[in-house]
Amino acid sequence: MSGGRVRTTTLVDTGKNMSPSNNGGIRITRDKDGSKVTSVLATTASYPDQTEEISYCDTKVIGNGSFGVVYQAKIVDSTDMIAIKKVLQDKRFKNRELQIWRKLDHCNIAKLRHFFYTNGEKKDEVYLNLVMDYMPETVYRVARHYTKNRQTIPIIYIKLYVYQLFRALAYIHSLGVCHRDIKPQNLLLNPDSGVLQLCDFGSAKVLIPGEPNVAYICSRYYRAPELIFGATDYTVNIDTWSAGCVLAELLLGQPIFPGDSGVDQLVEIIKVLGTPTREQIREMNQHYTEFRFPQIKPHPWSRVFRAKTPSDAISLTSQLLEYTPSSRCSPLEACAHPFFDELRVEGVRLPNNKEMPKLFNFSAQELSSKPSLQSILIPDFVKKHQSSTSLASSSSTISNQVNTTDSNKTSINISTEAS
């Protein structure tokens, strides 16, 4: 199911900050209860580079794969929980994941806090350790919980989670970054607050027009058809397809295109979308010359999903899962879709009666792809609140300036009298 992973690094001279000794190495001590405490000099994720010691305890493995191992730990003398992703680092390369992740700052992107290097067991073996905020759940595990109990995920949660995914994509795409591995396992969740964060930038890349990219990327169930057709000049629209697959999966309770192989994946897609036309195939990969496919008609979207599936959910899914990459709606357009209108209603709360997470704090960077959508994306009640807050802030600034001026006048008068 996971599909292939490629090296997400680029050739470069070895940098001095890649040496574990330069980062102070690891120091192991014991606390008063005898528990193991790990202390290390780590580099802060934000620029400029600064080093600071972090100490953590209660370390345990919470995930592993071909990329490496992920640990959970607790910061000493704090309630803060962290996750540490440990990956083997080739000294001849710089790590693309680290380069990209350090530049990202968004409420729906997992927060990278620090990074440090450690020695492996073998000679000259170096590991990169990425320290991030810990999130207790993933969309994959939450969805599986509902499926095991033969329940459907409440539609408000589907709206909330997928909306935040599209916000994350709108942000990284505005920076030219393509994630290339969107799937439920890479969507972190805090079920209590409803916050979703996109993680794992191990396959991410800044796509540059004219530069080729590997086609064998992205986990199979979520792989865009242009990748299956071998395209190497694809765009960030492959992420949009993957997000459409995630939305469909949450609505269905199972993957919409569960292919057993790369070829079978295309068969599963054709079962729903029908056989792509020659023009659609050219749009996916202009160099593809094999056009021998059985002619299958598209399956009506209304019959793909359960009878009670909201029509606007089906509408959005159909706009995301398009053969022609340029025909797919963008992440920002997806956020503005009527499917998410319920989230824009004043006073709407989570099922646990807690306030919704921040959904409308769009930056100019996020809105840059289509500023005209701002009128839809930011509800009137939010605009009113922003206006009143801005007015109060302006009044406070003016008041402070007046007080400062008065204070200066007093100071001058006193000074004059004293002279």
C-alpha positions as a Markdown table, in Angstrom:
| # | Residue | x | y | z |
|---|---|---|---|---|
| 1 | Met | 0.0 | 0.0 | 0.0 |
| 2 | Ser | 2.8 | 2.4 | 0.8 |
| 3 | Gly | 4.3 | 2.6 | -2.7 |
| 4 | Gly | 7.9 | 3.6 | -3.4 |
| 5 | Arg | 10.0 | 6.2 | -1.7 |
| 6 | Val | 12.9 | 7.9 | -3.4 |
| 7 | Arg | 15.9 | 9.7 | -1.9 |
| 8 | Thr | 14.7 | 13.2 | -1.0 |
| 9 | Thr | 18.2 | 14.7 | -0.9 |
| 10 | Thr | 20.4 | 16.7 | -3.2 |
| 11 | Leu | 24.2 | 16.4 | -3.7 |
| 12 | Val | 26.2 | 19.0 | -1.8 |
| 13 | Asp | 29.5 | 19.4 | 0.0 |
| 14 | Thr | 29.3 | 18.1 | 3.6 |
| 15 | Gly | 28.5 | 20.9 | 5.9 |
| 16 | Lys | 30.1 | 21.3 | 9.3 |
| 17 | Asn | 26.7 | 21.3 | 11.1 |
| 18 | Met | 26.2 | 17.7 | 9.9 |
| 19 | Ser | 28.8 | 16.4 | 12.4 |
| 20 | Pro | 27.4 | 15.0 | 15.6 |
| 21 | Ser | 30.4 | 16.3 | 17.5 |
| 22 | Asn | 29.6 | 19.8 | 16.4 |
| 23 | Asn | 26.2 | 19.5 | 18.0 |
| 24 | Gly | 27.6 | 18.3 | 21.3 |
| 25 | Gly | 26.6 | 14.7 | 20.9 |
| 26 | Ile | 24.2 | 13.0 | 23.3 |
| 27 | Arg | 24.5 | 12.9 | 27.1 |
| 28 | Ile | 22.6 | 10.2 | 29.0 |
| 29 | Thr | 21.8 | 10.8 | 32.7 |
| 30 | Arg | 19.2 | 9.6 | 35.2 |
| 31 | Asp | 16.6 | 11.7 | 37.1 |
| 32 | Lys | 15.8 | 11.3 | 40.8 |
| 33 | Asp | 13.5 | 8.4 | 40.0 |
| 34 | Gly | 16.1 | 6.6 | 38.0 |
| 35 | Ser | 14.5 | 7.3 | 34.6 |
| 36 | Lys | 16.7 | 7.8 | 31.6 |
| 37 | Val | 17.1 | 11.4 | 30.5 |
| 38 | Thr | 18.7 | 12.3 | 27.1 |
| 39 | Ser | 20.2 | 15.7 | 26.7 |
| 40 | Val | 21.5 | 17.0 | 23.4 |
| 41 | Leu | 22.6 | 20.3 | 21.8 |
| 42 | Ala | 20.1 | 20.8 | 19.0 |
| 43 | Thr | 19.8 | 23.5 | 16.3 |
| 44 | Thr | 16.5 | 25.5 | 16.3 |
| 45 | Ala | 14.3 | 25.0 | 13.3 |
| 46 | Ser | 13.8 | 28.7 | 12.8 |
| 47 | Tyr | 16.5 | 30.8 | 11.1 |
| 48 | Pro | 19.1 | 32.0 | 12.0 |
| 49 | Asp | 20.7 | 28.9 | 13.3 |
| 50 | Gln | 20.9 | 28.8 | 17.1 |
| 51 | Thr | 21.8 | 25.9 | 19.3 |
| 52 | Glu | 20.2 | 25.1 | 22.6 |
| 53 | Glu | 20.2 | 22.1 | 24.9 |
| 54 | Ile | 17.0 | 20.0 | 25.0 |
| 55 | Ser | 16.5 | 17.2 | 27.6 |
| 56 | Tyr | 13.8 | 14.6 | 27.1 |
| 57 | Cys | 12.7 | 11.4 | 28.8 |
| 58 | Asp | 10.0 | 8.6 | 28.6 |
| 59 | Thr | 11.2 | 7.8 | 25.1 |
| 60 | Lys | 9.3 | 5.1 | 23.2 |
| 61 | Val | 9.0 | 4.0 | 19.5 |
| 62 | Ile | 5.7 | 5.0 | 17.9 |
| 63 | Gly | 6.5 | 4.3 | 14.3 |
| 64 | Asn | 9.0 | 3.0 | 11.8 |
| 65 | Gly | 9.5 | 2.3 | 8.2 |
| 66 | Ser | 12.0 | 2.4 | 5.3 |
| 67 | Phe | 12.5 | 6.1 | 6.2 |
| 68 | Gly | 13.7 | 5.4 | 9.8 |
| 69 | Val | 12.1 | 5.5 | 13.2 |
| 70 | Val | 9.8 | 7.9 | 15.0 |
| 71 | Tyr | 9.9 | 8.3 | 18.8 |
| 72 | Gln | 7.7 | 9.9 | 21.3 |
| 73 | Ala | 9.2 | 11.7 | 24.3 |
| 74 | Lys | 8.5 | 14.2 | 27.0 |
| 75 | Ile | 10.5 | 17.4 | 27.6 |
| 76 | Val | 12.1 | 17.3 | 31.1 |
| 77 | Asp | 10.5 | 19.6 | 33.6 |
| 78 | Ser | 7.6 | 20.3 | 31.3 |
| 79 | Thr | 4.3 | 18.7 | 30.1 |
| 80 | Asp | 5.4 | 19.2 | 26.5 |
| 81 | Met | 5.4 | 16.1 | 24.4 |
| 82 | Ile | 7.6 | 15.8 | 21.3 |
| 83 | Ala | 8.1 | 13.3 | 18.4 |
| 84 | Ile | 11.5 | 12.7 | 17.0 |
| 85 | Lys | 11.9 | 11.4 | 13.5 |
| 86 | Lys | 15.3 | 9.7 | 13.1 |
| 87 | Val | 16.5 | 9.1 | 9.5 |
| 88 | Leu | 19.8 | 7.9 | 8.1 |
| 89 | Gln | 21.7 | 10.8 | 6.6 |
| 90 | Asp | 24.1 | 10.4 | 3.7 |
| 91 | Lys | 27.0 | 12.8 | 4.4 |
| 92 | Arg | 27.3 | 13.5 | 0.6 |
| 93 | Phe | 23.8 | 14.9 | 0.5 |
| 94 | Lys | 21.8 | 17.6 | 2.2 |
| 95 | Asn | 18.4 | 16.6 | 3.4 |
| 96 | Arg | 15.6 | 18.0 | 1.3 |
| 97 | Glu | 13.0 | 17.3 | 4.0 |
| 98 | Leu | 14.9 | 19.5 | 6.5 |
| 99 | Gln | 15.4 | 22.3 | 4.0 |
| 100 | Ile | 11.8 | 22.5 | 3.1 |
| 101 | Trp | 10.3 | 21.9 | 6.6 |
| 102 | Arg | 12.4 | 24.7 | 8.1 |
| 103 | Lys | 10.8 | 27.2 | 5.8 |
| 104 | Leu | 7.2 | 26.2 | 6.6 |
| 105 | Asp | 5.1 | 28.1 | 9.2 |
| 106 | His | 1.4 | 27.3 | 9.3 |
| 107 | Cys | -1.2 | 26.2 | 11.8 |
| 108 | Asn | -2.0 | 23.1 | 9.7 |
| 109 | Ile | 1.6 | 22.1 | 9.2 |
| 110 | Ala | 3.4 | 20.0 | 11.9 |
| 111 | Lys | 5.7 | 22.3 | 13.8 |
| 112 | Leu | 9.4 | 21.5 | 13.5 |
| 113 | Arg | 11.1 | 22.6 | 16.7 |
| 114 | His | 14.8 | 21.4 | 16.5 |
| 115 | Phe | 17.1 | 19.1 | 14.7 |
| 116 | Phe | 20.3 | 17.4 | 15.6 |
| 117 | Tyr | 22.7 | 14.7 | 14.3 |
| 118 | Thr | 23.8 | 11.6 | 16.0 |
| 119 | Asn | 26.3 | 8.8 | 15.3 |
| 120 | Gly | 25.1 | 5.3 | 14.2 |
| 121 | Glu | 26.5 | 2.0 | 15.2 |
| 122 | Lys | 28.6 | 1.7 | 12.1 |
| 123 | Lys | 31.6 | 3.8 | 11.2 |
| 124 | Asp | 30.7 | 7.1 | 9.6 |
| 125 | Glu | 27.0 | 6.4 | 10.0 |
| 126 | Val | 25.1 | 9.6 | 10.8 |
| 127 | Tyr | 21.5 | 10.1 | 11.7 |
| 128 | Leu | 19.4 | 13.3 | 11.3 |
| 129 | Asn | 16.9 | 13.7 | 14.2 |
| 130 | Leu | 13.9 | 15.9 | 13.5 |
| 131 | Val | 12.1 | 17.2 | 16.6 |
| 132 | Met | 8.5 | 18.2 | 16.3 |
| 133 | Asp | 5.4 | 18.8 | 18.4 |
| 134 | Tyr | 3.7 | 15.5 | 19.3 |
| 135 | Met | 0.1 | 15.0 | 18.0 |
| 136 | Pro | -1.7 | 12.0 | 19.6 |
| 137 | Glu | -3.7 | 10.7 | 16.5 |
| 138 | Thr | -3.8 | 10.5 | 12.8 |
| 139 | Val | -6.7 | 10.6 | 10.4 |
| 140 | Tyr | -5.9 | 7.0 | 9.4 |
| 141 | Arg | -6.3 | 5.7 | 13.0 |
| 142 | Val | -9.4 | 7.7 | 13.7 |
| 143 | Ala | -11.0 | 6.5 | 10.4 |
| 144 | Arg | -10.1 | 2.9 | 11.2 |
| 145 | His | -11.6 | 3.2 | 14.7 |
| 146 | Tyr | -15.0 | 4.2 | 13.1 |
| 147 | Thr | -14.7 | 1.4 | 10.5 |
| 148 | Lys | -14.0 | -1.3 | 13.1 |
| 149 | Asn | -17.1 | -0.2 | 15.0 |
| 150 | Arg | -19.1 | -0.2 | 11.8 |
| 151 | Gln | -19.8 | 3.5 | 12.2 |
| 152 | Thr | -19.4 | 6.4 | 9.8 |
| 153 | Ile | -17.3 | 9.5 | 10.8 |
| 154 | Pro | -19.6 | 12.4 | 11.6 |
| 155 | Ile | -19.8 | 14.7 | 8.6 |
| 156 | Ile | -18.7 | 17.7 | 10.7 |
| 157 | Tyr | -15.4 | 16.0 | 11.4 |
| 158 | Ile | -14.9 | 15.1 | 7.7 |
| 159 | Lys | -15.5 | 18.8 | 6.8 |
| 160 | Leu | -13.2 | 20.0 | 9.6 |
| 161 | Tyr | -10.3 | 17.6 | 8.8 |
| 162 | Val | -10.4 | 17.9 | 5.0 |
| 163 | Tyr | -10.8 | 21.7 | 5.1 |
| 164 | Gln | -7.6 | 22.0 | 7.2 |
| 165 | Leu | -5.8 | 19.6 | 4.8 |
| 166 | Phe | -6.7 | 22.0 | 1.9 |
| 167 | Arg | -5.5 | 25.0 | 3.9 |
| 168 | Ala | -2.1 | 23.2 | 4.4 |
| 169 | Leu | -1.9 | 22.4 | 0.7 |
| 170 | Ala | -2.9 | 25.9 | -0.4 |
| 171 | Tyr | 0.0 | 27.2 | 1.8 |
| 172 | Ile | 2.7 | 24.8 | 0.6 |
| 173 | His | 1.6 | 25.1 | -3.0 |
| 174 | Ser | 1.9 | 28.9 | -2.8 |
| 175 | Leu | 5.5 | 28.3 | -2.0 |
| 176 | Gly | 6.0 | 25.9 | -4.9 |
| 177 | Val | 6.2 | 22.9 | -2.6 |
| 178 | Cys | 4.6 | 19.6 | -3.6 |
| 179 | His | 4.1 | 17.2 | -0.7 |
| 180 | Arg | 3.9 | 14.1 | -3.0 |
| 181 | Asp | 2.7 | 11.7 | -0.2 |
| 182 | Ile | -0.7 | 12.9 | 0.9 |
| 183 | Lys | -2.5 | 10.1 | 2.8 |
| 184 | Pro | -4.4 | 9.6 | 6.0 |
| 185 | Gln | -1.3 | 8.3 | 7.8 |
| 186 | Asn | 0.4 | 11.7 | 7.2 |
| 187 | Leu | -2.4 | 13.8 | 8.7 |
| 188 | Leu | -1.9 | 14.3 | 12.4 |
| 189 | Leu | -4.8 | 15.0 | 14.6 |
| 190 | Asn | -5.6 | 16.4 | 18.1 |
| 191 | Pro | -9.1 | 14.9 | 18.5 |
| 192 | Asp | -9.8 | 17.1 | 21.5 |
| 193 | Ser | -9.2 | 20.4 | 19.8 |
| 194 | Gly | -10.0 | 19.3 | 16.2 |
| 195 | Val | -6.7 | 20.5 | 14.9 |
| 196 | Leu | -5.2 | 18.7 | 11.9 |
| 197 | Gln | -1.6 | 19.1 | 10.8 |
| 198 | Leu | 0.2 | 17.8 | 7.7 |
| 199 | Cys | 3.4 | 16.0 | 8.4 |
| 200 | Asp | 6.2 | 13.9 | 6.8 |
| 201 | Phe | 7.9 | 16.0 | 4.1 |
| 202 | Gly | 10.3 | 13.1 | 3.3 |
| 203 | Ser | 8.9 | 13.0 | -0.3 |
| 204 | Ala | 8.3 | 16.8 | -0.7 |
| 205 | Lys | 10.0 | 18.8 | -3.4 |
| 206 | Val | 9.9 | 22.3 | -4.8 |
| 207 | Leu | 8.7 | 21.7 | -8.3 |
| 208 | Ile | 10.4 | 23.8 | -11.0 |
| 209 | Pro | 8.8 | 23.9 | -14.5 |
| 210 | Gly | 11.0 | 22.2 | -17.0 |
| 211 | Glu | 12.9 | 20.1 | -14.5 |
| 212 | Pro | 12.0 | 16.4 | -14.5 |
| 213 | Asn | 10.7 | 14.6 | -11.4 |
| 214 | Val | 10.4 | 10.9 | -10.5 |
| 215 | Ala | 7.0 | 9.4 | -11.4 |
| 216 | Tyr | 7.3 | 6.6 | -8.9 |
| 217 | Ile | 6.2 | 8.6 | -5.9 |
| 218 | Cys | 3.2 | 8.8 | -3.5 |
| 219 | Ser | 1.5 | 5.9 | -1.8 |
| 220 | Arg | -0.4 | 3.8 | -4.3 |
| 221 | Tyr | -4.0 | 4.3 | -3.2 |
| 222 | Tyr | -3.5 | 8.1 | -3.4 |
| 223 | Arg | -1.3 | 8.2 | -6.6 |
| 224 | Ala | -2.6 | 10.5 | -9.3 |
| 225 | Pro | -3.2 | 9.0 | -12.7 |
| 226 | Glu | -0.5 | 11.1 | -14.4 |
| 227 | Leu | 2.0 | 9.4 | -12.2 |
| 228 | Ile | 0.7 | 6.0 | -13.2 |
| 229 | Phe | 1.1 | 7.1 | -16.8 |
| 230 | Gly | 4.7 | 7.9 | -16.1 |
| 231 | Ala | 4.7 | 11.7 | -16.2 |
| 232 | Thr | 7.8 | 13.4 | -15.0 |
| 233 | Asp | 6.6 | 17.0 | -15.6 |
| 234 | Tyr | 3.7 | 16.9 | -13.2 |
| 235 | Thr | 2.5 | 19.7 | -11.0 |
| 236 | Val | 1.2 | 20.3 | -7.4 |
| 237 | Asn | -2.1 | 19.0 | -8.7 |
| 238 | Ile | -1.0 | 15.5 | -7.8 |
| 239 | Asp | -1.5 | 16.5 | -4.2 |
| 240 | Thr | -5.0 | 17.7 | -5.0 |
| 241 | Trp | -5.9 | 14.3 | -6.5 |
| 242 | Ser | -4.5 | 12.6 | -3.3 |
| 243 | Ala | -6.6 | 14.9 | -1.1 |
| 244 | Gly | -9.7 | 14.0 | -3.2 |
| 245 | Cys | -8.9 | 10.3 | -2.5 |
| 246 | Val | -8.7 | 11.1 | 1.3 |
| 247 | Leu | -12.1 | 12.9 | 1.2 |
| 248 | Ala | -13.7 | 10.0 | -0.7 |
| 249 | Glu | -12.2 | 7.5 | 1.7 |
| 250 | Leu | -13.6 | 9.3 | 4.7 |
| 251 | Leu | -17.1 | 9.4 | 3.1 |
| 252 | Leu | -16.9 | 5.7 | 2.0 |
| 253 | Gly | -15.2 | 4.3 | 5.1 |
| 254 | Gln | -12.7 | 2.6 | 2.8 |
| 255 | Pro | -10.2 | 3.6 | 0.0 |
| 256 | Ile | -11.9 | 4.6 | -3.2 |
| 257 | Phe | -9.2 | 3.2 | -5.4 |
| 258 | Pro | -7.7 | 0.1 | -3.6 |
| 259 | Gly | -5.3 | -1.1 | -6.4 |
| 260 | Asp | -3.1 | -4.2 | -5.8 |
| 261 | Ser | -0.4 | -2.9 | -8.1 |
| 262 | Gly | 0.5 | 0.2 | -10.2 |
| 263 | Val | -1.5 | -1.2 | -13.2 |
| 264 | Asp | -4.4 | -2.4 | -11.0 |
| 265 | Gln | -4.5 | 1.1 | -9.5 |
| 266 | Leu | -5.3 | 2.5 | -12.9 |
| 267 | Val | -8.0 | -0.2 | -13.4 |
| 268 | Glu | -9.6 | 0.9 | -10.1 |
| 269 | Ile | -9.6 | 4.5 | -11.3 |
| 270 | Ile | -11.1 | 3.6 | -14.7 |
| 271 | Lys | -13.9 | 1.6 | -12.9 |
| 272 | Val | -15.1 | 4.9 | -11.4 |
| 273 | Leu | -14.0 | 7.6 | -13.9 |
| 274 | Gly | -14.3 | 5.6 | -17.1 |
| 275 | Thr | -11.7 | 5.2 | -19.7 |
| 276 | Pro | -9.7 | 8.4 | -20.2 |
| 277 | Thr | -9.8 | 10.0 | -23.7 |
| 278 | Arg | -6.7 | 10.4 | -25.8 |
| 279 | Glu | -6.8 | 14.1 | -25.0 |
| 280 | Gln | -7.0 | 13.4 | -21.3 |
| 281 | Ile | -4.0 | 11.0 | -21.6 |
| 282 | Arg | -2.0 | 13.6 | -23.4 |
| 283 | Glu | -2.8 | 16.1 | -20.7 |
| 284 | Met | -1.5 | 13.6 | -18.1 |
| 285 | Asn | 1.6 | 12.6 | -20.0 |
| 286 | Gln | 2.2 | 14.0 | -23.5 |
| 287 | His | 4.9 | 11.4 | -24.1 |
| 288 | Tyr | 2.6 | 8.4 | -23.5 |
| 289 | Thr | 1.9 | 6.6 | -26.7 |
| 290 | Glu | 0.0 | 3.4 | -25.7 |
| 291 | Phe | -3.8 | 4.1 | -26.1 |
| 292 | Arg | -5.1 | 0.5 | -25.9 |
| 293 | Phe | -7.7 | 0.5 | -23.1 |
| 294 | Pro | -11.1 | -1.2 | -22.9 |
| 295 | Gln | -13.8 | 1.4 | -23.3 |
| 296 | Ile | -15.6 | 1.7 | -19.9 |
| 297 | Lys | -18.2 | 4.3 | -19.2 |
| 298 | Pro | -17.8 | 6.4 | -16.0 |
| 299 | His | -19.8 | 5.3 | -13.0 |
| 300 | Pro | -22.2 | 7.9 | -11.7 |
| 301 | Trp | -20.8 | 9.6 | -8.6 |
| 302 | Ser | -24.1 | 9.4 | -6.8 |
| 303 | Arg | -23.8 | 5.6 | -7.0 |
| 304 | Val | -20.2 | 5.5 | -5.9 |
| 305 | Phe | -21.2 | 6.8 | -2.4 |
| 306 | Arg | -23.8 | 5.9 | 0.2 |
| 307 | Ala | -27.3 | 7.1 | -0.4 |
| 308 | Lys | -27.1 | 9.6 | 2.5 |
| 309 | Thr | -23.9 | 11.2 | 1.4 |
| 310 | Pro | -24.4 | 15.0 | 1.1 |
| 311 | Ser | -24.6 | 16.2 | -2.5 |
| 312 | Asp | -22.0 | 18.9 | -2.0 |
| 313 | Ala | -19.5 | 16.4 | -0.7 |
| 314 | Ile | -20.0 | 14.4 | -3.9 |
| 315 | Ser | -19.7 | 17.6 | -5.9 |
| 316 | Leu | -16.4 | 18.5 | -4.3 |
| 317 | Thr | -15.0 | 15.0 | -4.7 |
| 318 | Ser | -15.9 | 15.0 | -8.4 |
| 319 | Gln | -14.0 | 18.3 | -8.9 |
| 320 | Leu | -10.9 | 16.9 | -7.3 |
| 321 | Leu | -10.8 | 13.5 | -9.0 |
| 322 | Glu | -10.4 | 14.7 | -12.6 |
| 323 | Tyr | -8.1 | 13.0 | -15.1 |
| 324 | Thr | -6.9 | 16.3 | -16.5 |
| 325 | Pro | -4.6 | 17.8 | -13.8 |
| 326 | Ser | -5.4 | 21.4 | -14.7 |
| 327 | Ser | -9.2 | 20.7 | -14.4 |
| 328 | Arg | -8.9 | 19.8 | -10.7 |
| 329 | Cys | -10.0 | 22.6 | -8.4 |
| 330 | Ser | -7.2 | 24.1 | -6.4 |
| 331 | Pro | -6.9 | 23.7 | -2.6 |
| 332 | Leu | -8.0 | 27.3 | -2.1 |
| 333 | Glu | -11.0 | 26.8 | -4.4 |
| 334 | Ala | -11.8 | 23.6 | -2.4 |
| 335 | Cys | -11.8 | 25.6 | 0.9 |
| 336 | Ala | -14.4 | 27.9 | -0.7 |
| 337 | His | -16.6 | 25.1 | -1.8 |
| 338 | Pro | -20.2 | 25.0 | -0.3 |
| 339 | Phe | -19.3 | 21.6 | 1.3 |
| 340 | Phe | -17.5 | 23.6 | 4.0 |
| 341 | Asp | -20.2 | 26.3 | 4.5 |
| 342 | Glu | -21.2 | 24.8 | 7.8 |
| 343 | Leu | -17.7 | 25.7 | 9.2 |
| 344 | Arg | -18.3 | 29.3 | 8.3 |
| 345 | Val | -21.5 | 29.6 | 10.4 |
| 346 | Glu | -21.0 | 31.8 | 13.5 |
| 347 | Gly | -21.2 | 29.9 | 16.8 |
| 348 | Val | -20.7 | 26.4 | 15.3 |
| 349 | Arg | -18.8 | 24.2 | 17.7 |
| 350 | Leu | -17.1 | 20.8 | 17.9 |
| 351 | Pro | -19.3 | 17.8 | 18.8 |
| 352 | Asn | -17.5 | 17.9 | 22.2 |
| 353 | Asn | -18.9 | 21.4 | 22.6 |
| 354 | Lys | -15.5 | 23.0 | 22.4 |
| 355 | Glu | -14.7 | 25.9 | 20.1 |
| 356 | Met | -13.6 | 25.2 | 16.6 |
| 357 | Pro | -9.9 | 25.6 | 15.9 |
| 358 | Lys | -8.7 | 28.6 | 13.9 |
| 359 | Leu | -10.0 | 28.2 | 10.4 |
| 360 | Phe | -10.0 | 31.7 | 8.9 |
| 361 | Asn | -6.7 | 33.2 | 9.9 |
| 362 | Phe | -5.5 | 33.3 | 6.3 |
| 363 | Ser | -2.3 | 35.0 | 5.5 |
| 364 | Ala | -1.6 | 37.0 | 2.3 |
| 365 | Gln | 0.7 | 34.1 | 1.2 |
| 366 | Glu | -2.2 | 31.6 | 1.5 |
| 367 | Leu | -4.6 | 33.8 | -0.5 |
| 368 | Ser | -2.1 | 34.8 | -3.1 |
| 369 | Ser | -3.2 | 32.1 | -5.6 |
| 370 | Lys | -6.7 | 33.6 | -5.8 |
| 371 | Pro | -7.3 | 36.7 | -3.6 |
| 372 | Ser | -10.9 | 37.0 | -5.0 |
| 373 | Leu | -11.9 | 34.1 | -2.8 |
| 374 | Gln | -11.3 | 36.1 | 0.3 |
| 375 | Ser | -15.0 | 37.2 | 0.4 |
| 376 | Ile | -16.1 | 33.6 | 0.7 |
| 377 | Leu | -13.2 | 32.2 | 2.8 |
| 378 | Ile | -13.5 | 34.8 | 5.6 |
| 379 | Pro | -17.0 | 35.0 | 7.0 |
| 380 | Asp | -18.7 | 38.3 | 7.8 |
| 381 | Phe | -18.7 | 37.7 | 11.5 |
| 382 | Val | -14.9 | 37.2 | 11.4 |
| 383 | Lys | -14.4 | 40.4 | 9.3 |
| 384 | Lys | -16.5 | 42.4 | 11.9 |
| 385 | His | -14.4 | 41.0 | 14.7 |
| 386 | Gln | -11.2 | 41.8 | 12.8 |
| 387 | Ser | -12.4 | 45.3 | 12.1 |
| 388 | Ser | -13.3 | 46.0 | 15.8 |
| 389 | Thr | -10.0 | 44.5 | 16.9 |
| 390 | Ser | -8.2 | 46.6 | 14.4 |
| 391 | Leu | -10.1 | 49.7 | 15.5 |
| 392 | Ala | -9.4 | 49.0 | 19.2 |
| 393 | Ser | -5.7 | 48.5 | 18.4 |
| 394 | Ser | -5.6 | 51.8 | 16.5 |
| 395 | Ser | -7.3 | 53.6 | 19.3 |
| 396 | Ser | -4.8 | 52.1 | 21.8 |
| 397 | Thr | -1.9 | 53.1 | 19.6 |
| 398 | Ile | -3.2 | 56.7 | 19.3 |
| 399 | Ser | -3.8 | 56.9 | 23.0 |
| 400 | Asn | -0.3 | 55.7 | 23.7 |
| 401 | Gln | 1.1 | 58.3 | 21.3 |
| 402 | Val | -0.9 | 61.0 | 23.1 |
| 403 | Asn | 0.2 | 59.8 | 26.5 |
| 404 | Thr | 3.8 | 59.7 | 25.3 |
| 405 | Thr | 3.5 | 63.3 | 23.9 |
| 406 | Asp | 2.0 | 64.5 | 27.1 |
| 407 | Ser | 4.7 | 62.8 | 29.0 |
| 408 | Asn | 7.4 | 64.5 | 26.8 |
| 409 | Lys | 5.7 | 67.9 | 27.4 |
| 410 | Thr | 5.8 | 67.3 | 31.2 |
| 411 | Ser | 9.4 | 66.3 | 30.9 |
| 412 | Ile | 10.3 | 69.4 | 28.9 |
| 413 | Asn | 8.4 | 71.7 | 31.3 |
| 414 | Ile | 10.2 | 70.2 | 34.3 |
| 415 | Ser | 13.5 | 70.5 | 32.6 |
| 416 | Thr | 12.8 | 74.2 | 31.8 |
| 417 | Glu | 11.8 | 74.9 | 35.4 |
| 418 | Ala | 14.9 | 73.2 | 36.6 |
| 419 | Ser | 17.2 | 75.2 | 34.4 |
